[in-house]
Amino acid sequence: MNLKRLRRELRKLDAGIVASERDGCVLLEGEVDDYATAFAAGKLAVDKDRYLGVLNDIKVRGFEQKVSLPAESDHSLDGVKCDVLVIGGGITGCAVARELRRHQLSVLLVEKGPDVASGQSSRNGGVVHVGVNFSKGSQKLRYCVRGNAMYRKLAHDLHVPYENKGQVTFARTKVEMLALEYVHRTALDKGVVGTKVMDRDELRKVEPSVPEWSVGGLFMGTGGITSPYLMTIALAENAVENGATVALNTAVLDMKVKDGLIVEVSTNRGTIRPKAVVNAAGVYADVIAQMADDRTFTIHPRVGTNIVMDKKAGWMVNTSMGKTPFTLTPKQLEDVPADLFSRAKAMVASASSHTKGIALIHTVDGNVLVGPNADEVPDREDTSTSREVVEKILRSQQEVQGAVSASDIIAYFTGVRSPTYEEDFVVRPGIRTRNVFEAAGIQSPGLTAAPAIAVDIASWVCDYLSDAMDVLSNKSFNPVRQASPVLAGLSLEERDLLVHENPDYGEIVCRCEEISKGEILDVLRSPLPVYTVDAVKRRCRPGMGRCQGAFCLPAVMRIIADEAGIAYQDVVKGDSRARIVFGPTKEGKGTLL
Ligand SMILES: Cc1cc2nc3c(=O)[nH]c(=O)nc-3n(C[C@H](O)[C@H](O)[C@H](O)COP(=O)(O)OP(=O)(O)OC[C@H]3O[C@@H](n4cnc5c(N)ncnc54)[C@H](O)[C@@H]3O)c2cc1C
């Protein structure tokens, strides 16, 4: 809507919000009492035809974003020059860093967290999405379809688990079946292959857990699952194997932009001088874009909780399955022309544009994930969980799989998505600043899309740099990551052989997940070693099983301490401030393991 109309609509919120136009965007300013009003104003201001995006600078009284920053600060990166600086070690940044190393460019990735995948890349469902629910012409659709097609080879090259069992959406009624038929017919037009509408009996062959109430559904054959954090770690490790540098605990704090170019980037480890900068900062991508004088969007945090079920619940789902995302109620349906086609079309149109709905997912590790919800919150780092949300998700999924039970829960976690008000990715070269490249607004299906986004960003960066230097291809680039053995996946004979070669593989540390000391040492000797309990847990799973680390934690800490050459009490959970033990008990006479 034009500014005049927008101002009229904003007046209805009665909150004194001011709208103006700035650099091709809508700028919203003011101070309001609650976040819901600020969010509603942002949504009202969206007009993709007229404006580049919404700049929502409305303040919420009593709320101030607390940014978690590394405890460390030194001068280790002071004066460092590089061809490309990648900001953010989520799946997008790590994929971009790896892709850039196909060329002879010096690549430095900085991540403010203590490990890669510190943001939403470790807190998602791991679904390699199909794309049917994204609108034609959107960046989400384009990159989802391309990324999906790249996954099998990528996972194979990087030795990351990936399964392609498909996705299933169950229909409750004939109208919903027809709506799914409509989705299926439009899928090809969107570039999505492998979808099929199936009746109950056919569906049961791919997903034995068809609910009683379902008359059939849509099977989407290109749907897959992976381990999101392992994929991110593997991309980072392979980038490092190919010559990229990754600096953890390194936060970008400011930038100096001169004549449309970023000339300096300040961090807690000194000032870096890059020729080009890639913004892959997740929930802070708009803050980084602002520093780069290239902001045309605002990130509004949207949280989602996932529940992890014990492996014994693994039988409950074979694929990734869920109800239709249609929100039209029978009452609302009465207002639509009575023919089935009109009703099916209206159903499809009612599907939420920003969430694919709660689902049940069979993970690559054999657990079941239930979730996630999608709630708007003011805090970009709000990863809290609540009993109410967990119960709501469980109730919702019990409709799909009656056997879902709270007694199978072993953990739950919350991730914060990074959507823009326009609900699309912002993947583009800078508009006002020539040497910045945006990979922003990467909400779901960002895990799926990242490999394809990386190809485009790397190509734009190379084009830009080649104006001033030779950008040669890196002939020694090896897309295959070195793999370490995973004992739980080996036959007894294979294990025996390995244990004879290296007895550390015979020392089981985590009994739930059958993880040996040898495997823990492998991750601590990887191309990107991170000496924390969380990093080891993510890379090889001690602590991920039923007991959640109650038995193996002390032993894991001992191995980390010995390998890193640090004191036992200096082994931390993740962040260097997250201490686990403080010293011997019994007035100093007790012992540490
Ligand atoms: C609950 C949930 C479920 C999801 N499910 C799926 C799914 O099943 N399939 C799918 O395809 N997608 C899914 N997604 C979306 C997917 O997780 C994201 O799109 C993807 O992880 C985005 O990756 P990213 O690298 O862009 O952002 P992030 O992973 O958030 O990485 C950004 C990084 O930048 C760092 N950073 C920020 N500011 C600075 C700074 N100033 N200096 C240095 N570093 C900085 C952060 O610490 C962070 O590590 C889900 C997301 C959520 C939250």
The ligand as an SDF file (V2000), in Angstrom:
LIG
                    3D

 53 58  0  0  0  0  0  0  0  0999 V2000
   12.9650  -24.3120   14.7750 C   0  0  0  0  0  0  0  0  0  0  0  0
   13.5510  -24.2650   13.3830 C   0  0  0  0  0  0  0  0  0  0  0  0
   13.3100  -25.3020   12.4990 C   0  0  0  0  0  0  0  0  0  0  0  0
   13.8330  -25.2680   11.2080 C   0  0  0  0  0  0  0  0  0  0  0  0
   13.6810  -26.3450   10.3990 N   0  0  0  0  0  0  0  0  0  0  0  0
   14.2640  -26.3500    9.1750 C   0  0  0  0  0  0  0  0  0  0  0  0
   14.2100  -27.5060    8.3720 C   0  0  0  0  0  0  0  0  0  0  0  0
   13.7280  -28.5630    8.7910 O   0  0  0  0  0  0  0  0  0  0  0  0
   14.7360  -27.4300    7.1190 N   0  0  0  0  0  0  0  0  0  0  0  0
   15.3120  -26.2840    6.6240 C   0  0  0  0  0  0  0  0  0  0  0  0
   15.7150  -26.2780    5.4630 O   0  0  0  0  0  0  0  0  0  0  0  0
   15.4340  -25.1900    7.4050 N   0  0  0  0  0  0  0  0  0  0  0  0
   14.9410  -25.2010    8.6700 C   0  0  0  0  0  0  0  0  0  0  0  0
   15.0780  -24.1110    9.4770 N   0  0  0  0  0  0  0  0  0  0  0  0
   15.7860  -22.9350    8.9700 C   0  0  0  0  0  0  0  0  0  0  0  0
   17.3070  -23.0850    9.0540 C   0  0  0  0  0  0  0  0  0  0  0  0
   17.6970  -23.5300   10.3370 O   0  0  0  0  0  0  0  0  0  0  0  0
   17.9340  -21.7300    8.7750 C   0  0  0  0  0  0  0  0  0  0  0  0
   17.3960  -21.1740    7.6360 O   0  0  0  0  0  0  0  0  0  0  0  0
   19.4460  -21.8430    8.5870 C   0  0  0  0  0  0  0  0  0  0  0  0
   20.0330  -22.5420    9.6570 O   0  0  0  0  0  0  0  0  0  0  0  0
   20.0440  -20.4490    8.4890 C   0  0  0  0  0  0  0  0  0  0  0  0
   21.4310  -20.5550    8.5150 O   0  0  0  0  0  0  0  0  0  0  0  0
   22.3150  -19.2460    8.5770 P   0  0  0  0  0  0  0  0  0  0  0  0
   23.7100  -19.6930    8.4670 O   0  0  0  0  0  0  0  0  0  0  0  0
   21.8320  -18.2870    7.5660 O   0  0  0  0  0  0  0  0  0  0  0  0
   21.9930  -18.6020    9.9990 O   0  0  0  0  0  0  0  0  0  0  0  0
   22.5310  -19.0680   11.4320 P   0  0  0  0  0  0  0  0  0  0  0  0
   22.6270  -20.5150   11.5610 O   0  0  0  0  0  0  0  0  0  0  0  0
   21.6960  -18.3690   12.4580 O   0  0  0  0  0  0  0  0  0  0  0  0
   24.0110  -18.4880   11.4710 O   0  0  0  0  0  0  0  0  0  0  0  0
   24.2980  -17.1420   11.6170 C   0  0  0  0  0  0  0  0  0  0  0  0
   25.5400  -17.0380   12.4670 C   0  0  0  0  0  0  0  0  0  0  0  0
   26.0070  -15.6940   12.4770 O   0  0  0  0  0  0  0  0  0  0  0  0
   26.6050  -15.4630   13.7320 C   0  0  0  0  0  0  0  0  0  0  0  0
   26.6640  -14.0240   13.9570 N   0  0  0  0  0  0  0  0  0  0  0  0
   25.6300  -13.1720   14.1590 C   0  0  0  0  0  0  0  0  0  0  0  0
   26.0910  -11.9280   14.3490 N   0  0  0  0  0  0  0  0  0  0  0  0
   27.4450  -11.9780   14.2530 C   0  0  0  0  0  0  0  0  0  0  0  0
   28.4770  -11.0150   14.3720 C   0  0  0  0  0  0  0  0  0  0  0  0
   28.2200   -9.7310   14.6440 N   0  0  0  0  0  0  0  0  0  0  0  0
   29.7650  -11.4150   14.2140 N   0  0  0  0  0  0  0  0  0  0  0  0
   30.0540  -12.7180   13.9550 C   0  0  0  0  0  0  0  0  0  0  0  0
   29.1050  -13.6740   13.8470 N   0  0  0  0  0  0  0  0  0  0  0  0
   27.8150  -13.3150   13.9880 C   0  0  0  0  0  0  0  0  0  0  0  0
   25.6680  -16.1920   14.6990 C   0  0  0  0  0  0  0  0  0  0  0  0
   26.2980  -16.4710   15.9240 O   0  0  0  0  0  0  0  0  0  0  0  0
   25.2830  -17.4270   13.9200 C   0  0  0  0  0  0  0  0  0  0  0  0
   26.0660  -18.5450   14.2550 O   0  0  0  0  0  0  0  0  0  0  0  0
   14.5740  -24.1320   10.7810 C   0  0  0  0  0  0  0  0  0  0  0  0
   14.8330  -23.0920   11.6760 C   0  0  0  0  0  0  0  0  0  0  0  0
   14.3490  -23.1630   12.9840 C   0  0  0  0  0  0  0  0  0  0  0  0
   14.6790  -22.0730   13.9560 C   0  0  0  0  0  0  0  0  0  0  0  0
  1  2  1  0
  2  3  1  0
  2 52  2  0
  3  4  2  0
  4  5  1  0
  4 50  1  0
  5  6  2  0
  6  7  1  0
  6 13  1  0
  7  8  2  0
  7  9  1  0
  9 10  1  0
 10 11  2  0
 10 12  1  0
 12 13  2  0
 13 14  1  0
 14 15  1  0
 14 50  1  0
 15 16  1  0
 16 17  1  0
 16 18  1  0
 18 19  1  0
 18 20  1  0
 20 21  1  0
 20 22  1  0
 22 23  1  0
 23 24  1  0
 24 25  2  0
 24 26  1  0
 24 27  1  0
 27 28  1  0
 28 29  2  0
 28 30  1  0
 28 31  1  0
 31 32  1  0
 32 33  1  0
 33 34  1  0
 33 48  1  0
 34 35  1  0
 35 36  1  0
 35 46  1  0
 36 37  1  0
 36 45  1  0
 37 38  2  0
 38 39  1  0
 39 40  1  0
 39 45  2  0
 40 41  1  0
 40 42  2  0
 42 43  1  0
 43 44  2  0
 44 45  1  0
 46 47  1  0
 46 48  1  0
 48 49  1  0
 50 51  2  0
 51 52  1  0
 52 53  1  0
M  END
$$$$
